[in-house]
Amino acid sequence: MTPSEGIERFIRPDLITFGGYSARKSPETLGGKVEVPVENIIKLDANENPYGCSPRVNQALATCPDLNIYPDNGQTRLRKLLEGYTGVDAKHIVAGSGSNQLIDLVLRLFISKGDEVINCVPTFGIYRFSTELCGGTLVEVPRDENFAVNVSAIKAAISEKTKMIILANPNNPTGTITPRQDILELIDTRLPVLVDEAYYEFSGESVVPLVSQYRNLMVLRTFSKWAGLAGLRVGYGLFPPKIADYLLRIKIPYNVNVAALVAVEESLKDADYLMGRVKAIIAERGRLFGELKRMRWLTPFPSQANFILCLVLSGEAKELRQKLQDKGILVRYFDEPPLRNFIRFSVGKPEHTDALIKALQKIGG
Ligand SMILES: Cc1ncc(COP(=O)(O)O)c(C=O)c1O
């Protein structure tokens, strides 16, 4: 049966060949395939927090009432809590089931078939995924050899079909920061500008204080990284109030669950403790960078996030990823333009760095 005779003829033609997003493998799927028991696998492939969440979250979830009741669709309490954390009025704030959901929601609001989105590559893969799901086209503007964004090339790429500029800051997978002056230049284009600050707590740099001054600046944040809540899925965005209203209107009802709300509340009460963990990760990032630099066959790039990207100078990044996986260390490799033969290590606890360095020394270039 050809696609035109089967169920495919009812499916959107542009989605028949859609590749989807290649998400990380869960450690439990690797049982028996690696040299260590599943519980000893070291996960350095998805930029999660190696310290987990605040113990207050575990305690509160154990006695969490109201699991039989839908959460507040208007996110009133959650938005108020986020107002306290960000210092930005709740009317600017919308929360999502992870910041991924907000990336998707923002693109759905602005992008339809034929529209163009400017993307500064290499960068986070979800921007492509959600733009193409909306029927939009990504216009790729390459970063320079140190992964800095090229503002004049972005401006030159603007056409009358351009509906948005997306910028991850710090960028994933490169860890690069874009200076505020460059972001201001992008805002000056008057196009909607989406700045993804998923790793803000590791960089300390933010354009959130500018959100209330501009009608085209949107900033996304998450609790997945600094607060260790990746599994509960909670992120938020700061928007001009008009855009926040539209997003609240088009979002799926009850999109942030009751457990996530409790987890945010407890995490914010324990923010000092969590930021202590963030400081430990930043210190470990420095140590890991030094260790990687000593390896002649890897070139690490400076990072303001909780991971380090390296160019693999001898050998294949894909093979290296596999050899590390065999030893029970999961990492991410990149081998599609513009990243040819790169590997990315999330920053773990000191013992994770020790195990990674030992394995890299054993594997060699
Ligand atoms: C730049 C960037 N934005 C957003 C996300 C998604 O975060 P969340 O877990 O909040 O969906 C990630 C996750 O890796 C990321 O790297």
The ligand as an SDF file (V2000), in Angstrom:
LIG
                    3D

 16 16  0  0  0  0  0  0  0  0999 V2000
   18.4500   25.9020   25.8710 C   0  0  0  0  0  0  0  0  0  0  0  0
   17.4160   25.0060   26.4790 C   0  0  0  0  0  0  0  0  0  0  0  0
   16.1590   25.4520   26.5880 N   0  0  0  0  0  0  0  0  0  0  0  0
   15.1870   24.6970   27.1350 C   0  0  0  0  0  0  0  0  0  0  0  0
   15.4690   23.4250   27.5980 C   0  0  0  0  0  0  0  0  0  0  0  0
   14.3300   22.5850   28.0890 C   0  0  0  0  0  0  0  0  0  0  0  0
   14.1480   22.6770   29.4280 O   0  0  0  0  0  0  0  0  0  0  0  0
   12.8420   22.0990   30.1190 P   0  0  0  0  0  0  0  0  0  0  0  0
   13.2860   20.9080   30.8780 O   0  0  0  0  0  0  0  0  0  0  0  0
   12.3870   23.2230   31.0020 O   0  0  0  0  0  0  0  0  0  0  0  0
   11.8210   21.7810   29.0820 O   0  0  0  0  0  0  0  0  0  0  0  0
   16.7570   22.9120   27.5240 C   0  0  0  0  0  0  0  0  0  0  0  0
   17.0410   21.5530   28.0060 C   0  0  0  0  0  0  0  0  0  0  0  0
   18.0540   20.9630   27.8210 O   0  0  0  0  0  0  0  0  0  0  0  0
   17.7560   23.7280   26.9310 C   0  0  0  0  0  0  0  0  0  0  0  0
   19.0100   23.2740   26.7890 O   0  0  0  0  0  0  0  0  0  0  0  0
  1  2  1  0
  2  3  1  0
  2 15  2  0
  3  4  2  0
  4  5  1  0
  5  6  1  0
  5 12  2  0
  6  7  1  0
  7  8  1  0
  8  9  2  0
  8 10  1  0
  8 11  1  0
 12 13  1  0
 12 15  1  0
 13 14  2  0
 15 16  1  0
M  END
$$$$
